[in-house]
Amino acid sequence: PNSRQGKSNKRAGINENLAREILELHTLSIDGGYSQADIIEFAKALTGWRVAGLNPWPKAEPPGAAKFHTAFHEPGTRTIMTRRFPPGQEVQGKNIIKWLANHSETAGHIARKLAVHFISDAPPPSAVSKLKTVFLSTRGNLKSLYETLLEMEETWAPDIRKFKTPWEWAISMFRYVGAQLGPNFSTIEMCEQLGQPLWQPGSPAGWPDVAEDWATADNMVRRINFAYTFTNHMFAAAGQNRPPAKRTFGLDLVFTEATRPTSFSSKEADDLMLYFMSPEFLYR
């Protein structure tokens, strides 16, 4: 409101949502220790940054380009979590983001997100601690974090597993049987049928990453219907040119005695559908 443009436009304001999302989702986390006042201060520091192509002004820049315009920047010193950032127009916002990116709370947040996604819904504290240490020592070098993740013994513990998201589950079916996506197959329709429409999560936080959000009655019904359609279409397309299902798909090598039946039914597609809905296949 105190920028040059804001003084001539009483409707001018700040983008608190953007500031909150950066703090809550991408850096410190919701428990990062910031207040509503810090969100407002950060939002003021971000003023001036605009995206070309969203409105008639500015016309000179290509659509999608990020550009800083001094006339829209809120002047003044910003104080965030007791840390002061002097006036500096576009540099002010950049300095705050650099400070947030290297904050210990950010390191812990990113470490936990990686551990939850790749190891377990409740990852071992030692795994999170190792990843956090690497984040801080490398200033957030993601390659180093991924290497650490691959080398940690916690990642490969046999008693730890993750429930597959709809997308992971569907792709693992295609990989398992070596199926090719035909010209009439729509990935977008597949995602919608499974309850995870492509690039359309319900919030800026993205898709859920834990079993309790995906292992629901509704989602299981969606998977049963998809597995039934998928297996029947696959066997219909194969016709008579296929060996027995057990030898084709190596089921005896993948599933435990508790899941494996003593004999196959008369319809191979039904056997395979049941395997796709078994605990061994639903988890990775």
N, C-alpha and C positions, 0 to 999 in steps of 0.2 A: 504493500500500500504506500510506502514512502519512496518507491522508485520513481524515476521521471515519468514513465508510462502510467504508473499507478496513481500519481497525483492528478492526472487528467482523466482517469477512468475509475470511478468510485466502486466498480464491481471487481476490480483487481484483487486477487487473493493469493494464498500460498497453497501448495500441494502437500497437505499433511499426510494423505494416503501414501504417496511415494516415499516420503521420509520414514513413515512407520514401517512400510514393507522392507525397506533397505535395512533398518535396524532389527526388525523382528525375524525376517525370513532369510536374509542374505549375509548378515554379519553377527551381531551380538546375541540374537535369539530373544524370545519373549521374556526370558528371565535374565536379560543382560544387564539390568541395573539402571536403565534409563527411565526418565519420567515423561509425562506429557509435555512439560516445558522443554525438555530436550528435543522432542519430536518437532515442536514448533520452531525452535532455534535452527535445527537442521533443515527444515523446510525453507526457512528464510535464506539459508546459505545456498540452497539449490536454485533459487529464483534466478532467472536470466537464461537458463538453459532451455532451448526450444527445439522442436522437431519440425523440420520443413515438410511441407506437403499436407499438413493436417488442416491448414486454413490458407486463405489467399496470401497471408504475409508470413515470412518473407518469400518473395517470388524468385529471388536470385539463386537460391540454393536448391540442389537436387532433392527430390522427395526422400524422406527418411534421414537426411543429414542432421547431425546434432550440431548446434551452433549456439554460442553464447552471445547474448545481446545485453549490453550494459544498461540500456534503458529499462529493462524489466527486472534488474537486480535490486534486491532490498539492501540498502547500505547498512553498515554498522558492524561492530564486533559481535561474534557469536560465542556463547558459552554452552558447552555440551558436557554433562557429567563432570563439572568443575573445571574442565579444560577450556582455555580461551583461544579463540582463533581470530586474529586481527582482520580488519577489512582487507580485501584483495580481489574483489569481484570474482572472476571465474576460478582463480587460484584458491579462494576460500573453500568452496565446495569440494574441490579436488583434494585439498589438504585434509579435510574432515574424512573423506572416504578412505584416503591412504591410512589415516590413523585408525579408523574402524577396521580396515582390512588386516591390520597387524595387531589388533587387540587380543588379549588372552581369552576373552569371552568368545570372540569370533573363532579362535583356534579350537576351543572346546566344542562350540556349536557344529562346526564343519566336521570335526573328528567324529562326533557322535552320529551325525547324519550319514557319513560314509560307513561307519560300523553297523548302524541299523540297516542300511540298504544291502550291504554285502555279507554281513555275518549273521545277525540275529535281531529280532525285535527288541530283545533285552541283551545287548552285547556285553561281554565281560568288561568290567571297568578297566582292566589292564590294557585291553585293546584300544579303548578310547584314549587312555593316558599316553600310550605310545604314539598314536596318530597326532594327538595334540602337541607332543614334544617335537615331532618332525615338522609340523606346521609352523611352529614358532621358530625353530632353528633354520628353516629354509625360507622364511617369509612367505609361507603359503604356496610353495612350489607343489603343484598337484601331481606331477610325475613322481616326485619323491614320496608323496602320500600313497599313491597307488602301488609303488614298489614295496613300501612298508606293509601295506595291506596284504599283498601277495606272499610276503615272507613271514608274516606272523603266524605262529602256531595256532593262535585263537581262531584264525580264519578257517582252518581246516579241521577243527575239532569234530569228531564223528557224531557227537550228541547235539550239535547245533545245526539248525536248518531254517530256511525261510519259505514262507508260503508264496507261491507264484502269483503275480498279478495276472489279470486276464490276458494281457498282451504276452507276457512271458510264457504262460501256459499254452496259448494258441501256437506261438512260434515253436515251442518245444515239441508239439504234436507234429508239425510239418517236418521238423528236423528228424524226429524219431522214425518216421515212416519214409523219409526221403521224398516226400511229395513236392511236386512243383505247382506253383500257383498258376492256374489256367487263365486264359483271357477273360473268362466270365466271372472270375473271382474278384470281389471288391474288398480290399483291406479296410476301407472306411466302414462298410456295412458290417464286417466282422467285428470291428472295435465297438460299434454301436450295439450290436447284439450282445456282446459280452459285458456291457456296462462301463466301458472305458473308451468313450469316443475320442478319436484322434485329435490331439492338441486342444481338447476342450475340458480341462479339469474344472471342478466346481469353484475353485478359489485360487488366488495368486500363490498359495502354498504348494500347488501342484497336486498330483495324485497321491492318495494315501500309500503308506509304505509298510504297513503292519497287517498281520493276519486278521485281526478283529474287524477290519474294514472290508476285507474281501471274502472271508469265509462265512458269509451270511447265507440264509436260506434262499433269498432272491438270486444272489450271485451263483450259488450252486445249481439252481434250476437253469439259469442261463447257460452254464457250462455243460450240463447234461444235454440240453437241446442242441447246442453247437456240436458237441462230440458225436451225437447221434447222426446229425446231418452230415458231418465231415466224414465219418467212417463209412456210412452207407454210400455216399457219392464216390468215395475213393475205391471201394470194392466194386461198385457198378462199373466204374471206368476201367478197372483192371480186367474185368471179364474173367475168362478161364485161364488166362496167362499169368497165373500166380501160384507159388508154392504154398503149403499150409501156413497159417498165420503164425504158429509158434516158431517155425524156422525162419519165416520172413522177418519178423520183428524182434527176435531174440528175447522174448518175454521172460524166459526162464533165467536169463542173465541179469534181469533188472529188478524183478519183484521178489518179495519174501514169500516164505511158505504160507504165511497168514493170508496173503492176497491171492497167490497163484491157485487156480482151481485144479482139481485132480484130473479133469478132462475138459476139453473144449466143447462148447455147445455146437449145435448144427449150423449156427450162423456165426461166421468168423467176425463180422462187423460188430456184433453185440459183445463178443469177448473183448475186442480191442477198445470199444467204448468204455467198458467197465474198467479196463486198465487205465485209461486216461483219467478216470474219476477216482482212482485209488489214491491212498495217502502217499505212496511212493512217487506217484507222478505229479500230484498236486503241490508237493514240496520240492525245492531245489537244494 
